[in-house]
Every structure is written in C-alpha cells, then in structure tokens.
Amino acid sequence: RFFNLQHHKVLIQRDKQNQAVKVLCGSTNFSFRGLYIQANNVLVFHSSGVAASFGQMFDEAFTEPKAFRHSPLSQSIQTIKHANGPTVNVSYSPHLATSLSLDPVVNAINQASSSVFYSVAFLNLMQESPVGVALSKLLTRPVFSYGTVDTAGKLQVIKPDGTLAVADFAYLAKKAPEPFRTEWAGGGGINVHHKFVVTDFNLPGAKVFTGSSNLAPSGEKDNGDHLIMIEDQKIATAYVIEAIRVFDHLQFRQRMQDAVNIQVLKLLKPTAISGQPAWFTRFYIADSQAKNDRLLFSH
C-alpha cells in the first residue's frame, strides 16, 4: 500500500508481449455501490501512449508503493499528444509536492473567463485547500458556476447566483408516487462520487480535470491516485452535461422540499391570446440569471 490509500480505480489491458494497450480509469469504485448507486465517471483510453503511462505507473507502484513518491513518474506531469485527438495530461500521486497536480486545477479555475462546472465528492472537507478556496471564490466573481457537493449524506447544490441549498433523498421518497416512492437512497455513504472540474467549456481553451483524485493535498501527498487534464471542447461539453444532470436532479429535490403551495402544471398561451409576457421574456432581462443561462448555453 501507499502511505495511506491505494485510491486508483484502474484496469489495464496488456497484449501478449505484456505491453499496455488500453486503460480504464476514473472515479468509479468497482463495486455495486460505485456502479449502480453513486454518480461517477469512467474514462477508457485506447491510446497506446496513455496506456503505456498507466502501465509504467502500475509496474512501479506494485513493485514498491512507498518508493513511488520519489519516482520521476510521480514528480512530473505526463503529457501525451495525439495527432487526431486531444492532448491528455496525467499526474500520479503520491507526490513530494502536491502543487504539481493541484496548481493546474487552481490556475484553470482562477483564469476561467466564462464558466466553471464541478462535482467534487468531499469538497466540504477541503474548504481550506487550494482547490476548495478557488471554487469558493467563484461566488464573488462574474463567472457562471454550477456545483454539487455530497456532504455526509446531504447533497449541497451551489447555484450560479451564489446561493446554497441542501437536498436529501428522504423528502421525495415520502412524497413521490409509486414506483418512485420505494426509491432506495443507497444506504450509508455518499451518493455523488464524482471528482471533476470543467472550465470554459464553450471556449477553445476548455479543460476537464478528472480521475480518482479527491483534489485535496492530503490525498495527493499520501494516496495512490491519478489526476487527468484533457484539453478538448467536446469532452468538456460531455462533462458539463453530466454536471447539469446531477445539478438539476438535486435542485428539483430541493425545490420540491421547499415548495409550500400546490400549483397546477399548465401550458402558457401565446401573448396575443393571454395578454401576458411570453415565456421566454425572462431570458432577456438585463443582468438576470436567465439571460446568463441563455447566452452561455447557446454559444
């Protein structure tokens, strides 16, 4: 074992010559809970360069886990370029200097000019960490941000307007009709296990940070982990879709929990008939969150 946890979630396929040819990695524990209950992500690389990098990491770490911290592989970021694909940067922990892997995440958040989307499982435990501080500062910056944090069974939703809400599974379990009434909350433990950050997904400089790393200095110093940065707008968009999926699901729970009046769901009539403003009017109100949504997601 390493100084603390063997926290990688990696499968490496090797050929008959024992060369790594494919690798599966990410945040997902290979367990029933990791696969069927938690929100997680998995990456599969068919790239020989990425596979070889993970293969080298495994060979060194398996041989002598505690010596890996001093390996050149752990003390540098592995940059794998692809002629017809995105550049992939991988760092492996434990490191002697945690800034090696965390500084690129912090810098990307601080330099984001359009948006930051994130889902970080244990962010509530790392508020004073570099990544935690950078994410908290988003609430004071003119940058669109969505975030979800699993806080000891309570799911915290960080809204773009800077407000916070806490959603749980118990409320809808009581109010929903069948078959949703019998929805299983998953028992003990967290339900959102992602560890990813996406910056400026709608711009050419889009970046995704993901992997098994909890994005915390303690883990980068003592755990066996991997943190991947991918510079690709399409992949960034895919992660943003997942961030919105998780966010909207939890925000729906929170809104249902806070609702006091029962309202009938009905279609709005055209302005010419109803005499009321069109449904899309709010998306054109200056300085409104709705307008920010329209401009960001239609780019």
C-alpha positions as CSV (number, residue, x, y, z in Angstrom):
1,R,0.0,0.0,0.0
2,F,1.0,3.7,-0.3
3,F,1.3,6.0,2.7
4,N,-2.5,6.0,3.1
5,L,-4.9,4.6,0.5
6,Q,-4.5,2.8,-2.8
7,H,-7.1,5.0,-4.3
8,H,-6.7,4.3,-8.0
9,K,-9.7,2.8,-9.9
10,V,-7.8,1.4,-12.9
11,L,-7.9,-1.6,-15.2
12,I,-5.1,-2.0,-17.7
13,Q,-5.3,-4.4,-20.7
14,R,-2.0,-5.8,-21.9
15,D,-1.1,-7.7,-25.0
16,K,0.8,-11.0,-25.3
17,Q,4.1,-9.0,-25.1
18,N,2.9,-7.5,-21.8
19,Q,2.6,-4.1,-23.3
20,A,-0.3,-1.9,-22.0
21,V,-2.7,-1.2,-24.9
22,K,-5.9,0.1,-23.2
23,V,-6.7,1.6,-19.8
24,L,-9.9,2.2,-17.9
25,C,-9.8,4.8,-15.1
26,G,-11.7,7.5,-13.3
27,S,-13.7,8.0,-10.1
28,T,-15.7,4.7,-10.1
29,N,-15.0,2.1,-7.4
30,F,-15.5,-1.4,-8.9
31,S,-18.4,-2.2,-6.5
32,F,-22.2,-2.4,-6.6
33,R,-22.4,1.0,-4.9
34,G,-19.9,2.6,-7.2
35,L,-21.5,1.2,-10.4
36,Y,-25.2,1.3,-9.6
37,I,-25.9,3.9,-6.8
38,Q,-23.3,6.7,-7.0
39,A,-22.9,9.3,-9.6
40,N,-19.4,8.5,-11.1
41,N,-17.4,8.8,-14.3
42,V,-15.2,6.3,-16.1
43,L,-12.7,7.0,-18.9
44,V,-11.5,4.4,-21.4
45,F,-8.3,5.3,-23.3
46,H,-7.4,3.3,-26.5
47,S,-4.3,5.4,-26.8
48,S,-1.1,3.5,-26.6
49,G,0.6,6.5,-25.1
50,V,-1.8,6.9,-22.2
51,A,-2.0,3.1,-21.7
52,A,1.8,2.9,-21.5
53,S,1.9,5.7,-19.0
54,F,-0.6,3.9,-16.7
55,G,1.3,0.6,-17.3
56,Q,4.5,2.1,-16.1
57,M,2.8,3.6,-13.0
58,F,1.3,0.2,-12.1
59,D,4.6,-1.6,-12.5
60,E,6.5,0.9,-10.3
61,A,3.8,1.2,-7.7
62,F,3.1,-2.5,-7.5
63,T,6.8,-3.3,-7.0
64,E,7.4,-0.7,-4.2
65,P,4.4,1.5,-3.3
66,K,6.2,3.7,-0.8
67,A,9.1,4.4,-3.1
68,F,6.8,5.7,-5.8
69,R,6.7,9.1,-4.2
70,H,10.3,9.6,-5.2
71,S,9.9,8.2,-8.8
72,P,10.4,10.6,-11.7
73,L,7.0,9.5,-12.9
74,S,5.3,11.0,-9.8
75,Q,7.3,14.2,-9.9
76,S,6.3,15.3,-13.4
77,I,3.1,15.6,-15.4
78,Q,2.9,13.1,-18.3
79,T,1.8,14.9,-21.5
80,I,0.5,12.6,-24.2
81,K,-0.3,14.3,-27.5
82,H,-2.5,12.7,-30.2
83,A,-2.4,13.7,-33.9
84,N,-6.1,13.2,-34.3
85,G,-7.3,13.7,-30.7
86,P,-6.9,15.8,-27.6
87,T,-3.8,16.3,-25.5
88,V,-4.0,14.3,-22.3
89,N,-2.0,15.3,-19.2
90,V,-1.7,12.8,-16.4
91,S,-0.2,13.1,-12.9
92,Y,0.2,10.2,-10.5
93,S,0.4,10.5,-6.7
94,P,1.7,10.4,-4.1
95,H,3.9,13.4,-4.8
96,L,6.6,15.1,-2.8
97,A,5.0,18.4,-3.9
98,T,1.2,18.4,-4.1
99,S,1.3,21.7,-6.1
100,L,2.4,19.7,-9.1
101,S,-1.0,18.3,-9.7
102,L,-3.3,20.8,-7.9
103,D,-1.8,24.1,-9.2
104,P,-3.1,23.4,-12.8
105,V,-6.6,22.9,-11.4
106,V,-6.4,26.1,-9.3
107,N,-5.0,28.1,-12.1
108,A,-7.7,27.0,-14.6
109,I,-10.4,27.9,-12.1
110,N,-8.8,31.3,-11.4
111,Q,-8.3,32.1,-15.0
112,A,-11.7,30.9,-16.2
113,S,-13.5,33.8,-18.1
114,S,-16.8,32.1,-18.9
115,S,-17.8,29.2,-16.7
116,V,-16.8,26.6,-14.1
117,F,-18.8,23.4,-13.6
118,Y,-17.8,21.0,-10.9
119,S,-18.9,18.0,-8.9
120,V,-16.5,17.1,-6.1
121,A,-17.4,14.4,-3.6
122,F,-15.6,15.6,-0.5
123,L,-15.3,19.3,-1.1
124,N,-16.9,20.1,2.2
125,L,-13.8,18.5,3.9
126,M,-11.3,20.6,2.0
127,Q,-12.6,24.2,2.2
128,E,-9.2,25.4,3.1
129,S,-7.4,23.5,0.4
130,P,-6.2,25.4,-2.8
131,V,-9.0,23.9,-5.0
132,G,-11.6,24.5,-2.3
133,V,-10.6,28.1,-1.9
134,A,-10.6,28.7,-5.7
135,L,-14.1,27.2,-6.0
136,S,-15.4,29.3,-3.1
137,K,-14.1,32.5,-4.7
138,L,-16.3,31.8,-7.8
139,L,-19.2,33.1,-5.8
140,T,-17.7,36.6,-5.8
141,R,-16.6,36.6,-9.5
142,P,-18.6,37.3,-12.7
143,V,-18.1,33.7,-13.9
144,F,-21.0,31.3,-14.3
145,S,-20.7,28.3,-12.0
146,Y,-22.6,25.2,-11.1
147,G,-21.5,22.8,-8.4
148,T,-22.7,19.9,-6.3
149,V,-21.1,18.5,-3.2
150,D,-22.0,15.4,-1.2
151,T,-21.9,16.4,2.5
152,A,-22.3,13.4,4.7
153,G,-25.4,12.2,3.0
154,K,-26.8,15.7,2.4
155,L,-26.4,16.9,-1.2
156,Q,-25.4,20.5,-1.4
157,V,-26.2,22.5,-4.5
158,I,-24.2,25.6,-5.3
159,K,-26.3,27.8,-7.5
160,P,-25.0,30.3,-10.2
161,D,-26.4,33.2,-8.2
162,G,-24.2,32.3,-5.2
163,T,-27.0,30.8,-3.0
164,L,-26.7,27.4,-1.4
165,A,-29.3,24.7,-0.9
166,V,-29.3,21.2,0.6
167,A,-31.2,18.4,-0.9
168,D,-31.8,14.9,0.5
169,F,-33.4,11.7,-0.7
170,A,-35.8,11.2,2.1
171,Y,-38.2,14.0,1.2
172,L,-39.1,12.8,-2.3
173,A,-39.3,9.2,-1.0
174,K,-42.3,10.3,1.1
175,K,-44.0,12.5,-1.5
176,A,-43.5,10.7,-4.8
177,P,-46.0,8.3,-6.3
178,E,-45.1,4.7,-7.0
179,P,-42.8,3.3,-8.3
180,F,-40.6,6.2,-7.1
181,R,-41.9,6.1,-3.6
182,T,-39.8,3.0,-3.0
183,E,-36.7,4.6,-4.3
184,W,-33.7,3.4,-2.4
185,A,-31.5,6.2,-1.0
186,G,-28.4,3.9,-1.2
187,G,-27.9,3.4,2.5
188,G,-24.9,4.9,4.3
189,G,-22.2,6.7,2.4
190,I,-22.2,9.3,-0.3
191,N,-24.2,9.3,-3.5
192,V,-22.3,11.8,-5.7
193,H,-18.8,10.4,-6.0
194,H,-17.6,12.5,-8.9
195,K,-14.3,14.4,-8.7
196,F,-14.2,16.7,-11.7
197,V,-13.9,20.3,-12.7
198,V,-14.6,21.8,-16.1
199,T,-13.5,25.3,-17.1
200,D,-14.7,27.4,-20.0
201,F,-16.4,24.5,-21.8
202,N,-17.8,26.8,-24.5
203,L,-14.4,28.3,-25.4
204,P,-11.5,26.9,-27.4
205,G,-9.4,26.7,-24.2
206,A,-11.8,24.3,-22.5
207,K,-10.3,22.0,-19.9
208,V,-11.5,19.0,-17.9
209,F,-9.9,17.7,-14.7
210,T,-11.0,14.3,-13.6
211,G,-9.8,11.0,-12.3
212,S,-9.6,9.2,-8.9
213,S,-8.0,12.2,-7.1
214,N,-10.1,13.9,-4.4
215,L,-8.3,17.1,-5.4
216,A,-7.1,17.5,-1.8
217,P,-3.4,18.0,-0.7
218,S,-3.6,15.1,1.8
219,G,-4.6,12.7,-0.9
220,E,-2.1,13.9,-3.4
221,K,0.6,13.6,-0.7
222,D,-0.2,10.1,0.6
223,N,-2.7,8.3,-1.7
224,G,-2.1,6.3,-4.8
225,D,-4.2,8.4,-7.3
226,H,-4.4,9.7,-10.8
227,L,-5.5,13.2,-12.0
228,I,-6.1,13.8,-15.7
229,M,-6.4,17.0,-17.5
230,I,-7.9,16.9,-21.0
231,E,-7.9,19.9,-23.3
232,D,-10.9,19.3,-25.6
233,Q,-14.1,21.2,-26.0
234,K,-16.2,18.2,-26.9
235,I,-15.1,16.2,-23.9
236,A,-15.6,19.3,-21.7
237,T,-19.1,19.6,-23.0
238,A,-19.8,16.0,-22.2
239,Y,-18.8,16.6,-18.6
240,V,-20.8,19.8,-18.4
241,I,-23.9,17.8,-19.5
242,E,-23.2,15.4,-16.6
243,A,-22.7,18.3,-14.2
244,I,-26.1,19.8,-15.2
245,R,-27.8,16.4,-15.0
246,V,-26.7,16.0,-11.4
247,F,-27.3,19.6,-10.5
248,D,-30.8,19.7,-12.0
249,H,-31.8,16.5,-10.3
250,L,-30.7,17.8,-6.9
251,Q,-32.2,21.2,-7.4
252,F,-35.5,19.6,-8.3
253,R,-35.4,17.7,-5.0
254,Q,-34.5,20.9,-3.2
255,R,-37.4,22.9,-4.8
256,M,-39.9,20.2,-4.0
257,Q,-38.7,20.2,-0.4
258,D,-39.2,24.0,-0.1
259,A,-42.5,24.2,-2.0
260,V,-45.4,25.3,0.1
261,N,-48.2,25.7,-2.4
262,I,-49.6,23.0,-4.8
263,Q,-49.7,24.5,-8.3
264,V,-51.2,23.0,-11.5
265,L,-48.8,22.5,-14.3
266,K,-50.2,24.1,-17.4
267,L,-49.1,25.4,-20.8
268,L,-48.8,29.1,-21.3
269,K,-50.9,30.7,-24.1
270,P,-49.4,33.0,-26.7
271,T,-49.1,36.6,-25.7
272,A,-51.7,37.6,-28.4
273,I,-54.3,35.5,-26.6
274,S,-53.2,35.7,-22.9
275,G,-52.1,39.3,-22.8
276,Q,-49.2,38.1,-20.6
277,P,-45.5,38.3,-21.4
278,A,-44.1,35.4,-23.4
279,W,-42.5,32.5,-21.5
280,F,-39.1,33.5,-22.8
281,T,-39.3,37.1,-21.7
282,R,-37.3,36.5,-18.6
283,F,-34.4,35.2,-20.6
284,Y,-33.9,38.8,-22.0
285,I,-34.0,40.7,-18.7
286,A,-30.7,42.5,-18.3
287,D,-28.4,41.2,-15.6
288,S,-30.7,38.2,-14.8
289,Q,-29.5,34.7,-14.3
290,A,-31.9,33.5,-17.0
291,K,-30.2,35.8,-19.5
292,N,-26.8,34.5,-18.4
293,D,-28.1,30.9,-19.0
294,R,-29.3,31.8,-22.5
295,L,-26.0,33.4,-23.6
296,L,-23.8,30.6,-22.1
297,F,-25.7,27.6,-23.4
298,S,-26.5,29.0,-26.8
299,H,-22.9,29.8,-27.6
